[in-house]
Amino acid sequence: MIGTKIGRNAPCPCGSGKKYKKCCIDKPVKDVLGKSVPRYLEGFLIYEEVNVMSTPEIIQQLKGFGIPFEEGTFLKDIERFYSAEQLSENWFETYKVTARGREEDFVWLAAWILWERLAPKHILSMEQMSDLIDKGIEYLSENDSRTACDIWLDVWEAMKYRFKPEFKNLDFLNKQYKGSFFIRNFCQDLQMQLHNAGLKDKRYFERRIEYCREFCDYFPDEDELIIHNMRRDIAETYSSLEDYERAELEFETLVQDYPDNSWGYIGWGDIYLYDKEDDYEKARELYKKALAVAKDETDIMAVQERFEDLEEHLKKA
């Protein structure tokens, strides 16, 4: 997408009059883009112009700008840096780079394209991840959640490669990727779309359970609401797979760990009301517990709606 390829020296699309690198480069691109983006990019180097060059031509041009490119060093650098932007900034700081203006963007775009061509497939730059996320969104617009999930799971695998034991939450990675996308939003969107894909192909339900478990294992200190939602989705997905015994065990553990979160009880009750439809009194009991701890008006309304559905089911029984 054109929005992910704004040159560092192009006027910022937000309209401030400043260069992009001096203004909104650390903000998600979608927050600053507008319909006038092509006008802002006119006359500035873009990704497509560099991508038509051969790899030797790109490397030779970098050397001409004072960057002594060596493939071995490059492959080590991509282990340290999270984006082509970071890598190119390191080149500017390390070497006496002669590139100026439009040529300055060449250095960043060259780092991006060489990363795509030379790096192992499991080491993705931020720029590549952003493009893949956008590609998944395009498939979602065509109601193809399965292909979107396949693409986004590749992004997740690339993110996992970057995880370190000291990352107990997403703060560090969010800082690395914030100039392109919000990692928390991506993780929760993937969680939701795996459910939608599972409605068409149950294999995605199984992958959703695996993904949610991985997330909770990698980031135990992440926001409590996100962790709770991940764990609740594990339980609900077992129910979708008709493994009700496992679903009930997951919900039982969930409400023990989060006794004041109404959605654990709501999700558990939903098994008996909507999925199994075999124990309405058990559902009523769990909804009462949910109502007893519900503080948010939205949560209270959700429970009340279920009580109404419960009465409708009892009339039909």
SULURWO-V226510 format. One record per helix or strand of 3 or more residues. SS is the DSSP state (H for helix, E for strand). FROM is the first residue (numbers start at 0). TO is the last residue. If there is no record, write none. Layout:
SS:FROM:TO, SS:FROM:TO
//
This chain:
H:1:4, H:19:21, H:28:30, H:36:40, H:46:50, H:54:63, H:70:79, H:83:93, H:101:117, H:125:140, H:144:161, H:170:176, H:182:197, H:202:217, H:223:239, H:243:256, H:261:274, H:279:292, H:296:315
//
